[in-house]
Amino acid sequence: MTDWIRQLNPSQCPEDLTPLQLAWLGDAVWEMHQRLKLCKSRSRLKDMHLSVVSMVKAEAQANALIQLEHELTDMEKDMVKRGRNRVGRGSRKLDASIYAKATGFEALVGWLFLKDPKRLSQILELLDTTLNE
């Protein structure tokens, strides 16, 4: 389900964006990935929506980052750290560390989407495998 990402060419512009801009983009890419996975099912739209919401909320993104951490390169870990450290107070309803991890994950996804789509595809496939177990 990551063929659409793998076929992209790197844009070489992620350095022009702030970590929070990359996180904003990464959030959209992550949601698109989740939606595309669900398009294979014949579920009701409400059920599909609730499933996507459960995967794109901050807790799920923080968990995805935890699943990935041992697979990341030093450069990717640095991007996660940059995204995590740029977060402000975050949500009042959520623990700040969870919100920071989620933002770090989103920044990584946004950065890889622009910098190295093939690597992003590998990471998404790894997450699809580990999160479904």
C-alpha positions as CSV (number, residue, x, y, z in Angstrom):
1,M,0.0,0.0,0.0
2,T,3.1,2.3,-0.1
3,D,3.6,2.2,-3.9
4,W,2.4,5.7,-4.3
5,I,5.1,7.0,-2.0
6,R,7.9,4.8,-3.4
7,Q,7.3,6.2,-6.8
8,L,7.9,9.8,-5.7
9,N,11.1,11.7,-6.4
10,P,12.8,13.4,-3.5
11,S,12.1,17.1,-3.5
12,Q,15.2,18.2,-1.6
13,C,13.3,21.0,0.2
14,P,12.7,19.7,3.7
15,E,15.5,21.8,5.0
16,D,13.5,24.9,4.0
17,L,10.7,23.9,6.4
18,T,10.5,24.1,10.2
19,P,10.1,21.0,12.2
20,L,6.5,21.9,13.0
21,Q,5.8,22.4,9.3
22,L,7.3,19.0,8.6
23,A,5.1,17.6,11.4
24,W,2.0,19.2,9.9
25,L,2.9,17.6,6.5
26,G,3.8,14.3,8.1
27,D,0.4,14.1,9.9
28,A,-1.3,14.4,6.6
29,V,0.9,11.7,4.9
30,W,0.3,9.4,7.9
31,E,-3.4,9.9,7.7
32,M,-3.4,9.3,3.9
33,H,-1.5,6.1,4.4
34,Q,-4.1,4.9,7.0
35,R,-7.0,5.8,4.7
36,L,-5.5,4.0,1.7
37,K,-5.1,0.8,3.8
38,L,-8.7,0.9,4.7
39,C,-9.9,1.5,1.2
40,K,-9.3,-2.3,0.6
41,S,-12.1,-3.1,3.1
42,R,-15.8,-3.0,2.5
43,S,-16.6,-1.4,5.9
44,R,-19.1,1.3,6.5
45,L,-17.6,4.8,6.2
46,K,-18.3,5.5,9.9
47,D,-16.3,2.4,10.9
48,M,-13.5,3.3,8.5
49,H,-13.4,6.9,9.9
50,L,-13.2,5.7,13.5
51,S,-10.4,3.3,12.6
52,V,-8.4,6.0,11.0
53,V,-9.0,8.3,13.9
54,S,-7.6,5.6,16.3
55,M,-4.4,5.4,14.2
56,V,-3.7,9.1,13.7
57,K,-4.3,10.2,17.2
58,A,-1.2,11.3,19.2
59,E,-1.1,8.1,21.4
60,A,-1.0,5.9,18.3
61,Q,1.7,8.0,16.6
62,A,3.8,8.0,19.8
63,N,3.4,4.2,19.9
64,A,4.5,4.0,16.2
65,L,7.6,5.9,17.1
66,I,8.4,3.6,19.9
67,Q,8.0,0.6,17.6
68,L,10.4,2.3,15.1
69,E,13.1,3.7,17.3
70,H,15.6,0.8,17.0
71,E,15.3,0.9,13.2
72,L,16.0,4.6,12.7
73,T,19.3,6.0,11.4
74,D,21.1,8.7,13.4
75,M,19.9,11.3,10.9
76,E,16.3,10.1,11.3
77,K,16.6,10.1,15.1
78,D,17.9,13.7,14.9
79,M,14.8,14.7,12.9
80,V,12.6,13.0,15.5
81,K,14.4,15.0,18.2
82,R,14.1,18.2,16.4
83,G,10.3,17.7,16.0
84,R,9.9,16.6,19.5
85,N,11.8,19.5,20.9
86,R,9.9,22.1,18.9
87,V,6.6,21.2,20.4
88,G,5.1,23.7,22.9
89,R,2.8,22.8,25.7
90,G,0.6,20.6,23.4
91,S,-2.8,19.4,24.3
92,R,-4.2,19.9,27.8
93,K,-5.9,16.5,27.6
94,L,-2.7,14.7,26.8
95,D,0.6,14.0,28.6
96,A,3.3,16.3,27.2
97,S,5.7,13.4,26.5
98,I,3.1,11.6,24.3
99,Y,2.4,14.8,22.4
100,A,6.1,15.4,21.9
101,K,6.7,11.9,20.6
102,A,3.8,12.1,18.2
103,T,5.1,15.4,16.9
104,G,8.6,13.9,16.5
105,F,7.0,11.0,14.5
106,E,5.0,13.4,12.3
107,A,8.2,15.5,11.6
108,L,10.1,12.3,10.6
109,V,7.3,11.2,8.3
110,G,7.1,14.7,6.7
111,W,10.8,14.9,6.3
112,L,11.1,11.5,4.8
113,F,8.2,12.2,2.5
114,L,10.2,15.1,1.0
115,K,13.7,13.8,1.4
116,D,13.6,10.0,0.8
117,P,10.2,8.5,-0.2
118,K,11.6,5.1,-0.6
119,R,12.8,5.0,3.0
120,L,9.5,6.3,4.2
121,S,7.8,3.5,2.3
122,Q,10.1,1.0,4.1
123,I,9.2,2.5,7.5
124,L,5.5,2.5,6.8
125,E,5.6,-1.1,5.7
126,L,7.5,-2.0,8.9
127,L,4.9,-0.2,11.0
128,D,2.1,-2.0,9.1
129,T,3.7,-5.3,10.0
130,T,4.5,-4.5,13.7
131,L,1.4,-2.6,14.6
132,N,-0.9,-5.4,13.1
133,E,0.7,-8.1,15.2
